[in-house]
Every structure is written in C-alpha cells, then in structure tokens.
Amino acid sequence: MNPMMTTMFDPVPSQRQSEEVIGVPALSAVERYKEIIAIATDAAARQRKLDEVRCAELAERIASIQQQIAEVRDRERVVRMGAHLHWEAAVEELWNERWLQMVPFPLPDETVLPRPQGEYNRAMDNAYQALEDSLAKRTLLRRKQKD
C-alpha cells in the first residue's frame, strides 16, 4: 500500500478481466473511467465535509483564544498601571528622605519563576503597605521626640 494514501478512502477496484471469472461482462475503458471518477468524487465530497467540520472547530478555538489573549492583555495593563501607581506613591512618600537615592521605575525581572499573577499582586500590595506602615511609625516616633 502506498504510504501517502489515507485509509479513509476505499481502494480503486482492479480492472475486471473476463466475464467467466466474475460472471459479469468486462468493463470498457469508458465505464472503468466513470467508475474511478465516481469513487474519487465521493472521496472528495467526504473529505470536503470533514474539512468543513474541522474549519468550524478551529474557528471556534481561534475565537476563544483571541478572547483569552484580550483578557490577558487587559490584566497586564491593569497590573502595570497598579505597579506604576505604587511606585509613584512610594517615591512621593520618600521624597523628603534626602539620604535615599531615587531611581526610575525598574524594568520587569524576567528571571523570576512564573507563578499565579495574584501572588505577585499580593506581594506588591504587601510591600507597599509595609512601606506605608514603616513611614507611619517613623512619623509617630518623630512627634514623640519633638514633644
């Protein structure tokens, strides 16, 4: 069997040689041609139907994946905006600390192992909250020293 052929299609029957062996009259070249063309036409029609079903499945899958990509892009924008807002607020809070050298917003660290985004969001919020708590305690301590 030819390795390029698929098993979905029926093989073309061999040419009938004589009416004595099979009990039916031998086919002329025209009849044989029509028989082969009918088999090929049927196979093409079946393949077309399979292709249509597969195209519909792939179109649905593409639409679903495009929706997922749009959602991920939106989440990325929100996270980046939140990180920039936290950074700007931290810089503003620490602006009066002359000893602290302010640096621009850092680039993302691509070496960090992937984890769920929620963990990174919580870590960012916790770090900012720790900064605010630390600055609030320092303010209280400074007031007590002045009194």
FIKOLZA-1660 file (N, C-alpha, C; in steps of 0.1 Angstrom, whole numbers, plus 5000, padded with zeros to 4 digits):
% residues 147
   i   px   py   pz ch aa at
   1 5008 4988 5000  A  M  N
   1 5000 5000 5000  A  M CA
   1 5009 5012 5000  A  M  C
   2 5005 5022 4993  A  N  N
   2 5012 5035 4992  A  N CA
   2 5012 5042 5005  A  N  C
   3 5023 5046 5012  A  P  N
   3 5022 5053 5024  A  P CA
   3 5016 5066 5024  A  P  C
   4 5015 5072 5012  A  M  N
   4 5009 5085 5011  A  M CA
   4 4993 5085 5011  A  M  C
   5 4988 5073 5009  A  M  N
   5 4973 5071 5008  A  M CA
   5 4968 5071 5022  A  M  C
   6 4956 5076 5024  A  T  N
   6 4950 5075 5037  A  T CA
   6 4941 5063 5037  A  T  C
   7 4938 5058 5049  A  T  N
   7 4929 5046 5050  A  T CA
   7 4914 5050 5049  A  T  C
   8 4911 5063 5048  A  M  N
   8 4898 5068 5048  A  M CA
   8 4891 5064 5035  A  M  C
   9 4898 5063 5024  A  F  N
   9 4893 5061 5011  A  F CA
   9 4893 5046 5007  A  F  C
  10 4883 5042 5000  A  D  N
  10 4883 5028 4995  A  D CA
  10 4893 5027 4984  A  D  C
  11 4900 5016 4983  A  P  N
  11 4909 5015 4972  A  P CA
  11 4901 5013 4959  A  P  C
  12 4907 5017 4948  A  V  N
  12 4901 5016 4935  A  V CA
  12 4901 5001 4931  A  V  C
  13 4889 4995 4928  A  P  N
  13 4889 4981 4925  A  P CA
  13 4897 4978 4912  A  P  C
  14 4903 4966 4912  A  S  N
  14 4911 4963 4900  A  S CA
  14 4902 4961 4888  A  S  C
  15 4908 4962 4876  A  Q  N
  15 4901 4961 4863  A  Q CA
  15 4896 4946 4862  A  Q  C
  16 4883 4945 4859  A  R  N
  16 4878 4931 4857  A  R CA
  16 4883 4926 4843  A  R  C
  17 4888 4914 4843  A  Q  N
  17 4895 4909 4831  A  Q CA
  17 4885 4901 4822  A  Q  C
  18 4877 4892 4828  A  S  N
  18 4869 4884 4820  A  S CA
  18 4856 4881 4826  A  S  C
  19 4846 4879 4818  A  E  N
  19 4832 4876 4823  A  E CA
  19 4831 4862 4829  A  E  C
  20 4840 4853 4825  A  E  N
  20 4839 4839 4830  A  E CA
  20 4843 4839 4845  A  E  C
  21 4853 4847 4849  A  V  N
  21 4858 4846 4863  A  V CA
  21 4848 4852 4873  A  V  C
  22 4842 4863 4869  A  I  N
  22 4833 4871 4878  A  I CA
  22 4818 4868 4875  A  I  C
  23 4816 4865 4863  A  G  N
  23 4802 4863 4859  A  G CA
  23 4795 4875 4854  A  G  C
  24 4802 4886 4852  A  V  N
  24 4797 4899 4847  A  V CA
  24 4805 4903 4835  A  V  C
  25 4799 4910 4826  A  P  N
  25 4807 4914 4814  A  P CA
  25 4819 4923 4818  A  P  C
  26 4830 4923 4811  A  A  N
  26 4842 4931 4813  A  A CA
  26 4838 4946 4810  A  A  C
  27 4844 4955 4817  A  L  N
  27 4842 4969 4816  A  L CA
  27 4850 4975 4804  A  L  C
  28 4844 4984 4797  A  S  N
  28 4851 4991 4787  A  S CA
  28 4860 5002 4794  A  S  C
  29 4869 5008 4787  A  A  N
  29 4877 5019 4793  A  A CA
  29 4869 5030 4798  A  A  C
  30 4858 5034 4791  A  V  N
  30 4849 5045 4795  A  V CA
  30 4842 5042 4808  A  V  C
  31 4837 5029 4808  A  E  N
  31 4830 5025 4821  A  E CA
  31 4840 5025 4832  A  E  C
  32 4851 5020 4830  A  R  N
  32 4862 5020 4841  A  R CA
  32 4865 5034 4845  A  R  C
  33 4867 5043 4836  A  Y  N
  33 4870 5057 4839  A  Y CA
  33 4858 5063 4848  A  Y  C
  34 4846 5061 4844  A  K  N
  34 4835 5066 4851  A  K CA
  34 4834 5060 4865  A  K  C
  35 4837 5047 4867  A  E  N
  35 4838 5041 4880  A  E CA
  35 4848 5047 4889  A  E  C
  36 4860 5050 4883  A  I  N
  36 4871 5056 4891  A  I CA
  36 4868 5070 4895  A  I  C
  37 4862 5077 4885  A  I  N
  37 4858 5091 4888  A  I CA
  37 4847 5092 4899  A  I  C
  38 4838 5083 4898  A  A  N
  38 4827 5083 4909  A  A CA
  38 4833 5080 4923  A  A  C
  39 4843 5071 4923  A  I  N
  39 4850 5069 4936  A  I CA
  39 4857 5081 4941  A  I  C
  40 4864 5087 4932  A  A  N
  40 4872 5099 4935  A  A CA
  40 4863 5111 4939  A  A  C
  41 4852 5113 4932  A  T  N
  41 4842 5123 4936  A  T CA
  41 4836 5121 4949  A  T  C
  42 4833 5109 4952  A  D  N
  42 4827 5105 4965  A  D CA
  42 4837 5108 4976  A  D  C
  43 4850 5104 4974  A  A  N
  43 4860 5106 4984  A  A CA
  43 4863 5121 4986  A  A  C
  44 4862 5129 4975  A  A  N
  44 4864 5144 4977  A  A CA
  44 4853 5150 4984  A  A  C
  45 4841 5145 4982  A  A  N
  45 4829 5151 4989  A  A CA
  45 4830 5148 5004  A  A  C
  46 4834 5135 5007  A  R  N
  46 4835 5132 5021  A  R CA
  46 4846 5140 5028  A  R  C
  47 4857 5142 5021  A  Q  N
  47 4868 5150 5027  A  Q CA
  47 4864 5164 5028  A  Q  C
  48 4857 5170 5019  A  R  N
  48 4852 5184 5020  A  R CA
  48 4843 5185 5033  A  R  C
  49 4834 5176 5035  A  K  N
  49 4826 5176 5047  A  K CA
  49 4834 5176 5060  A  K  C
  50 4844 5167 5060  A  L  N
  50 4854 5166 5072  A  L CA
  50 4861 5180 5073  A  L  C
  51 4866 5185 5062  A  D  N
  51 4873 5198 5063  A  D CA
  51 4864 5209 5068  A  D  C
  52 4851 5210 5064  A  E  N
  52 4842 5220 5069  A  E CA
  52 4840 5219 5084  A  E  C
  53 4838 5207 5089  A  V  N
  53 4837 5204 5103  A  V CA
  53 4849 5209 5111  A  V  C
  54 4861 5205 5106  A  R  N
  54 4873 5209 5112  A  R CA
  54 4875 5224 5112  A  R  C
  55 4872 5230 5101  A  C  N
  55 4873 5245 5100  A  C CA
  55 4864 5252 5110  A  C  C
  56 4852 5247 5112  A  A  N
  56 4843 5253 5122  A  A CA
  56 4849 5251 5136  A  A  C
  57 4854 5239 5139  A  E  N
  57 4860 5237 5152  A  E CA
  57 4872 5247 5154  A  E  C
  58 4881 5248 5144  A  L  N
  58 4892 5257 5145  A  L CA
  58 4888 5271 5146  A  L  C
  59 4878 5275 5139  A  A  N
  59 4873 5289 5140  A  A CA
  59 4868 5292 5154  A  A  C
  60 4861 5283 5160  A  E  N
  60 4857 5285 5174  A  E CA
  60 4868 5286 5184  A  E  C
  61 4878 5277 5181  A  R  N
  61 4890 5277 5190  A  R CA
  61 4898 5290 5189  A  R  C
  62 4899 5295 5177  A  I  N
  62 4906 5307 5174  A  I CA
  62 4899 5319 5182  A  I  C
  63 4886 5319 5180  A  A  N
  63 4878 5330 5187  A  A CA
  63 4880 5329 5202  A  A  C
  64 4880 5317 5208  A  S  N
  64 4882 5316 5222  A  S CA
  64 4896 5320 5226  A  S  C
  65 4906 5316 5219  A  I  N
  65 4920 5320 5222  A  I CA
  65 4922 5335 5221  A  I  C
  66 4916 5341 5211  A  Q  N
  66 4917 5356 5209  A  Q CA
  66 4910 5363 5221  A  Q  C
  67 4899 5358 5226  A  Q  N
  67 4893 5363 5238  A  Q CA
  67 4902 5362 5250  A  Q  C
  68 4908 5351 5252  A  Q  N
  68 4917 5349 5263  A  Q CA
  68 4929 5358 5262  A  Q  C
  69 4934 5360 5250  A  I  N
  69 4946 5369 5248  A  I CA
  69 4941 5384 5251  A  I  C
  70 4930 5388 5247  A  A  N
  70 4925 5401 5251  A  A CA
  70 4923 5403 5266  A  A  C
  71 4918 5393 5273  A  E  N
  71 4917 5393 5287  A  E CA
  71 4931 5394 5294  A  E  C
  72 4940 5387 5289  A  V  N
  72 4954 5387 5295  A  V CA
  72 4960 5401 5293  A  V  C
  73 4958 5407 5281  A  R  N
  73 4964 5420 5278  A  R CA
  73 4957 5430 5287  A  R  C
  74 4944 5429 5290  A  D  N
  74 4938 5439 5299  A  D CA
  74 4943 5437 5313  A  D  C
  75 4945 5425 5317  A  R  N
  75 4950 5422 5331  A  R CA
  75 4965 5428 5332  A  R  C
  76 4972 5426 5321  A  E  N
  76 4986 5431 5321  A  E CA
  76 4986 5446 5322  A  E  C
  77 4977 5453 5315  A  R  N
  77 4977 5468 5316  A  R CA
  77 4973 5472 5330  A  R  C
  78 4963 5465 5336  A  V  N
  78 4959 5469 5350  A  V CA
  78 4971 5467 5360  A  V  C
  79 4978 5456 5358  A  V  N
  79 4989 5453 5367  A  V CA
  79 5000 5463 5366  A  V  C
  80 5003 5466 5353  A  R  N
  80 5014 5476 5351  A  R CA
  80 5010 5490 5356  A  R  C
  81 4997 5493 5354  A  M  N
  81 4993 5506 5359  A  M CA
  81 4993 5506 5375  A  M  C
  82 4989 5495 5381  A  G  N
  82 4990 5494 5396  A  G CA
  82 5004 5495 5401  A  G  C
  83 5013 5489 5394  A  A  N
  83 5027 5489 5398  A  A CA
  83 5033 5503 5397  A  A  C
  84 5029 5510 5386  A  H  N
  84 5034 5524 5384  A  H CA
  84 5028 5533 5395  A  H  C
  85 5015 5531 5398  A  L  N
  85 5009 5539 5408  A  L CA
  85 5016 5537 5422  A  L  C
  86 5018 5524 5425  A  H  N
  86 5025 5521 5438  A  H CA
  86 5039 5528 5438  A  H  C
  87 5046 5527 5427  A  W  N
  87 5059 5532 5426  A  W CA
  87 5059 5547 5428  A  W  C
  88 5050 5554 5421  A  E  N
  88 5049 5569 5422  A  E CA
  88 5046 5573 5436  A  E  C
  89 5036 5565 5442  A  A  N
  89 5033 5569 5456  A  A CA
  89 5044 5567 5465  A  A  C
  90 5052 5556 5463  A  A  N
  90 5064 5553 5472  A  A CA
  90 5074 5564 5470  A  A  C
  91 5076 5568 5458  A  V  N
  91 5086 5579 5455  A  V CA
  91 5081 5592 5462  A  V  C
  92 5068 5595 5461  A  E  N
  92 5063 5607 5467  A  E CA
  92 5064 5606 5482  A  E  C
  93 5062 5595 5488  A  E  N
  93 5063 5593 5503  A  E CA
  93 5077 5595 5507  A  E  C
  94 5087 5590 5499  A  L  N
  94 5101 5590 5503  A  L CA
  94 5108 5602 5498  A  L  C
  95 5102 5612 5492  A  W  N
  95 5108 5623 5485  A  W CA
  95 5116 5631 5495  A  W  C
  96 5112 5633 5507  A  N  N
  96 5119 5641 5517  A  N CA
  96 5130 5633 5524  A  N  C
  97 5132 5621 5521  A  E  N
  97 5144 5613 5526  A  E CA
  97 5156 5616 5517  A  E  C
  98 5163 5626 5521  A  R  N
  98 5175 5631 5513  A  R CA
  98 5185 5620 5511  A  R  C
  99 5187 5611 5521  A  W  N
  99 5197 5601 5520  A  W CA
  99 5194 5590 5510  A  W  C
 100 5181 5589 5506  A  L  N
 100 5177 5578 5498  A  L CA
 100 5177 5583 5483  A  L  C
 101 5185 5576 5475  A  Q  N
 101 5186 5580 5461  A  Q CA
 101 5174 5574 5453  A  Q  C
 102 5167 5583 5447  A  M  N
 102 5155 5578 5439  A  M CA
 102 5160 5573 5425  A  M  C
 103 5154 5562 5421  A  V  N
 103 5158 5556 5408  A  V CA
 103 5145 5556 5400  A  V  C
 104 5146 5555 5387  A  P  N
 104 5134 5553 5378  A  P CA
 104 5128 5540 5380  A  P  C
 105 5116 5539 5375  A  F  N
 105 5108 5526 5376  A  F CA
 105 5116 5515 5371  A  F  C
 106 5118 5504 5378  A  P  N
 106 5126 5493 5373  A  P CA
 106 5119 5485 5362  A  P  C
 107 5128 5479 5354  A  L  N
 107 5122 5470 5343  A  L CA
 107 5118 5457 5349  A  L  C
 108 5109 5450 5343  A  P  N
 108 5105 5437 5348  A  P CA
 108 5116 5427 5349  A  P  C
 109 5117 5419 5360  A  D  N
 109 5127 5409 5361  A  D CA
 109 5122 5396 5354  A  D  C
 110 5128 5393 5343  A  E  N
 110 5124 5381 5335  A  E CA
 110 5129 5368 5341  A  E  C
 111 5138 5369 5351  A  T  N
 111 5144 5356 5356  A  T CA
 111 5135 5350 5367  A  T  C
 112 5125 5358 5372  A  V  N
 112 5116 5353 5383  A  V CA
 112 5108 5341 5377  A  V  C
 113 5107 5331 5386  A  L  N
 113 5099 5319 5382  A  L CA
 113 5084 5323 5380  A  L  C
 114 5078 5317 5370  A  P  N
 114 5064 5320 5368  A  P CA
 114 5055 5314 5380  A  P  C
 115 5046 5323 5385  A  R  N
 115 5036 5319 5395  A  R CA
 115 5023 5326 5391  A  R  C
 116 5012 5322 5398  A  P  N
 116 5000 5329 5395  A  P CA
 116 5001 5344 5397  A  P  C
 117 4995 5352 5389  A  Q  N
 117 4996 5367 5389  A  Q CA
 117 4991 5372 5403  A  Q  C
 118 4981 5366 5409  A  G  N
 118 4976 5370 5422  A  G CA
 118 4987 5371 5432  A  G  C
 119 4996 5361 5432  A  E  N
 119 5007 5361 5442  A  E CA
 119 5016 5373 5440  A  E  C
 120 5019 5377 5428  A  Y  N
 120 5027 5389 5426  A  Y CA
 120 5019 5402 5430  A  Y  C
 121 5007 5402 5427  A  N  N
 121 4999 5414 5431  A  N CA
 121 4998 5415 5446  A  N  C
 122 4996 5404 5453  A  R  N
 122 4996 5405 5468  A  R CA
 122 5010 5409 5473  A  R  C
 123 5021 5404 5467  A  A  N
 123 5034 5408 5472  A  A CA
 123 5036 5423 5469  A  A  C
 124 5032 5428 5458  A  M  N
 124 5034 5442 5455  A  M CA
 124 5025 5451 5465  A  M  C
 125 5013 5446 5468  A  D  N
 125 5005 5454 5477  A  D CA
 125 5010 5453 5492  A  D  C
 126 5015 5441 5495  A  N  N
 126 5021 5439 5509  A  N CA
 126 5034 5448 5511  A  N  C
 127 5042 5449 5500  A  A  N
 127 5054 5457 5501  A  A CA
 127 5051 5471 5503  A  A  C
 128 5041 5476 5495  A  Y  N
 128 5037 5490 5496  A  Y CA
 128 5031 5493 5510  A  Y  C
 129 5022 5483 5515  A  Q  N
 129 5016 5485 5528  A  Q CA
 129 5027 5485 5539  A  Q  C
 130 5037 5477 5537  A  A  N
 130 5049 5477 5547  A  A CA
 130 5056 5490 5547  A  A  C
 131 5058 5496 5535  A  L  N
 131 5064 5509 5534  A  L CA
 131 5055 5520 5541  A  L  C
 132 5042 5520 5538  A  E  N
 132 5033 5529 5545  A  E CA
 132 5033 5528 5560  A  E  C
 133 5033 5515 5565  A  D  N
 133 5033 5513 5579  A  D CA
 133 5046 5518 5585  A  D  C
 134 5057 5515 5578  A  S  N
 134 5070 5520 5583  A  S CA
 134 5071 5535 5584  A  S  C
 135 5066 5541 5574  A  L  N
 135 5066 5556 5574  A  L CA
 135 5057 5562 5584  A  L  C
 136 5046 5555 5587  A  A  N
 136 5036 5560 5597  A  A CA
 136 5043 5558 5611  A  A  C
 137 5050 5548 5613  A  K  N
 137 5057 5546 5626  A  K CA
 137 5068 5556 5628  A  K  C
 138 5075 5559 5618  A  R  N
 138 5086 5569 5619  A  R CA
 138 5080 5583 5622  A  R  C
 139 5068 5586 5616  A  T  N
 139 5062 5599 5619  A  T CA
 139 5057 5600 5633  A  T  C
 140 5052 5589 5639  A  L  N
 140 5048 5589 5653  A  L CA
 140 5060 5590 5662  A  L  C
 141 5071 5583 5659  A  L  N
 141 5083 5584 5667  A  L CA
 141 5089 5598 5667  A  L  C
 142 5089 5605 5655  A  R  N
 142 5094 5618 5654  A  R CA
 142 5086 5628 5663  A  R  C
 143 5073 5626 5662  A  R  N
 143 5064 5635 5670  A  R CA
 143 5067 5634 5685  A  R  C
 144 5069 5621 5690  A  K  N
 144 5072 5619 5704  A  K CA
 144 5085 5626 5708  A  K  C
 145 5095 5625 5699  A  Q  N
 145 5108 5631 5702  A  Q CA
 145 5107 5646 5703  A  Q  C
 146 5098 5652 5695  A  K  N
 146 5097 5667 5695  A  K CA
 146 5090 5671 5707  A  K  C
 147 5081 5663 5713  A  D  N
 147 5073 5668 5725  A  D CA
 147 5081 5669 5737  A  D  C
% end
